């Protein structure tokens, strides 16, 4: 997994987000391998 682009301007936060996303474990299924791109938008709360 790699960040392809970011407007966060915060490398520490980007590293932490990558670690969290890599920790997601999907159970094995009998399906074709697929490459995806996840767009994550952050909005002020």
Buried (B, 14 or more C-beta within 10 A) or exposed (E): EEEEEEEEEEEEEEEEBEEEEEEEEEEEEEEEEEEEEEEEEEEEE
